[in-house]
Amino acid sequence: MGILSDWRRRRAAKAYAERLGPWLARSFGAATAYTPAQIRRGIEVLRLDPNYVAFGYAAFLARPEYERLTARLAARMSYGEARALLLRHGPNAPLRPLFDSLAGPPDLARIYREVEGHAYEREP
């Protein structure tokens, strides 16, 4: 992945993490999950980069639904990777309350392994 595309991905993760969740809560009420149509509407209204819809799906959909929807997207990434980037690049990320109880900064590599289902593998 080139420097420019990596920069775009980080920028998109930050925009999705900071703006999409609050907009969805204001527009559709507070919830832990939203429909793909609601997520796409938020992306359209907020003028977020639609190539990175995977960030919106990863934040507000369950893994099985995420994997079903992202198979044909332009910017494909795993569920764990997308959620870890949202957490890392957005101070108001939808996943932040999940990790508030952690002492110190979250270990993103460990979070990624846990989300991907490799929680019990040995630490590298």
C-alpha positions as CSV (number, residue, x, y, z in Angstrom):
1,M,0.0,0.0,0.0
2,G,1.4,3.4,-1.0
3,I,1.9,6.4,1.2
4,L,-1.0,8.3,-0.4
5,S,-3.5,5.5,-0.2
6,D,-2.5,4.8,3.5
7,W,-3.0,8.5,4.2
8,R,-6.4,8.4,2.6
9,R,-7.4,5.4,4.6
10,R,-6.3,7.0,7.9
11,R,-8.1,10.2,7.0
12,A,-11.3,8.3,6.1
13,A,-11.1,6.3,9.4
14,K,-10.9,9.5,11.4
15,A,-13.8,11.1,9.6
16,Y,-16.0,8.1,9.9
17,A,-15.1,7.7,13.6
18,E,-15.7,11.3,14.5
19,R,-18.8,12.1,12.4
20,L,-20.9,9.1,11.5
21,G,-21.8,7.8,14.9
22,P,-23.1,11.1,16.3
23,W,-25.0,11.7,13.1
24,L,-26.7,8.3,13.2
25,A,-27.6,8.8,16.8
26,R,-29.2,12.2,16.1
27,S,-31.0,11.0,13.0
28,F,-32.2,7.5,14.0
29,G,-31.8,7.5,17.8
30,A,-29.1,5.9,19.9
31,A,-28.4,2.3,19.1
32,T,-25.6,-0.2,19.1
33,A,-26.3,-1.2,15.5
34,Y,-27.8,0.5,12.4
35,T,-29.0,-0.8,9.1
36,P,-26.7,-0.7,6.0
37,A,-29.2,1.8,4.4
38,Q,-28.9,4.1,7.5
39,I,-25.1,3.9,7.4
40,R,-25.1,4.7,3.6
41,R,-27.4,7.6,4.1
42,G,-25.1,9.0,6.8
43,I,-22.2,8.7,4.4
44,E,-24.1,10.5,1.7
45,V,-25.3,13.4,4.0
46,L,-22.0,13.9,5.7
47,R,-20.1,13.6,2.4
48,L,-17.7,10.9,3.7
49,D,-15.6,9.0,1.2
50,P,-17.9,6.3,0.0
51,N,-14.9,4.1,-1.0
52,Y,-14.4,3.5,2.7
53,V,-18.0,2.4,3.6
54,A,-16.3,-0.6,5.3
55,F,-15.5,1.7,8.2
56,G,-19.2,2.5,8.7
57,Y,-20.2,-1.1,8.4
58,A,-17.5,-2.3,10.8
59,A,-18.5,0.2,13.4
60,F,-22.2,-0.5,13.4
61,L,-22.8,-4.0,12.0
62,A,-22.2,-7.5,13.3
63,R,-19.3,-9.4,11.8
64,P,-21.4,-11.8,9.6
65,E,-23.4,-8.9,8.1
66,Y,-20.2,-6.9,7.6
67,E,-18.5,-9.8,5.8
68,R,-21.5,-10.4,3.6
69,L,-21.6,-6.7,2.5
70,T,-17.9,-5.9,2.1
71,A,-17.1,-8.8,-0.3
72,R,-17.6,-6.5,-3.3
73,L,-16.4,-3.1,-2.0
74,A,-13.5,-1.0,-3.4
75,A,-11.5,-0.7,-0.2
76,R,-11.7,-4.2,1.4
77,M,-10.3,-4.8,4.8
78,S,-11.0,-7.3,7.5
79,Y,-13.5,-6.6,10.3
80,G,-10.8,-6.5,12.9
81,E,-8.6,-4.2,10.8
82,A,-11.4,-1.7,10.2
83,R,-12.5,-1.6,13.9
84,A,-8.9,-1.2,15.1
85,L,-8.3,1.7,12.6
86,L,-11.6,3.4,13.8
87,L,-10.4,3.1,17.4
88,R,-6.9,4.4,16.7
89,H,-7.8,7.3,14.5
90,G,-11.0,8.7,16.1
91,P,-11.1,10.1,19.6
92,N,-14.9,9.7,19.6
93,A,-14.8,6.3,17.9
94,P,-17.8,4.1,18.4
95,L,-15.6,1.4,20.0
96,R,-14.0,3.8,22.6
97,P,-16.4,3.0,25.5
98,L,-15.5,-0.7,25.1
99,F,-11.8,0.1,25.9
100,D,-12.2,3.0,28.5
101,S,-11.7,0.5,31.3
102,L,-8.2,-0.4,30.0
103,A,-5.2,1.0,31.9
104,G,-3.1,3.0,29.5
105,P,-3.4,3.2,25.8
106,P,-5.1,0.2,24.1
107,D,-2.9,-2.5,22.5
108,L,-4.2,-2.3,19.0
109,A,-2.5,-5.5,17.9
110,R,-4.1,-7.5,20.7
111,I,-7.5,-5.9,19.9
112,Y,-7.1,-6.9,16.3
113,R,-6.3,-10.5,17.2
114,E,-9.3,-10.6,19.6
115,V,-11.8,-9.3,17.0
116,E,-10.4,-11.6,14.4
117,G,-11.0,-14.6,16.7
118,H,-7.3,-15.2,17.6
119,A,-7.6,-14.0,21.2
120,Y,-6.0,-17.2,22.7
121,E,-3.0,-17.3,20.5
122,R,0.3,-16.5,22.1
123,E,1.5,-12.9,22.2
124,P,4.1,-12.2,19.5
